[in-house]
Amino acid sequence: MTTVDVLYRYGAAPSESAMIALNDLREVYGIRRIDFAEAEKTVRIEYDATRLNEPTIRGLLNRTGMNIIEAVSTLPPQPTPEEIAAAAAAKEAASQAAKK
């Protein structure tokens, strides 16, 4: 089993019928967990990637009536090549200064 998390941002707060439908999603074979963060307006779904894929999860969420705006990356921001080069240059300069 390969577990994957996908995080979505939603617009309007889910209605009561959408919440009931979301609760029913827990019964879908392959969905392991559903977490809400009301303050951030996000819903995180952990699922088995050998059974389901991200477009299927998004489709299931759309069928519940949730107003899904976008998928949110769960990875931290990666440094740009310029930031990597600047860090390497600073490290080299510090190394040269320590030798003197």
Secondary structure, DSSP 4 states (H G I P E B T S, - for coil): --EEEEEEEESSPPPHHHHHHHHHHTTSTTEEEEEEETTTTEEEEEEETTT--HHHHHHHHHHHT--EEEEE--SPPPPPHHHHHHHHHHHHHHHHHHH-
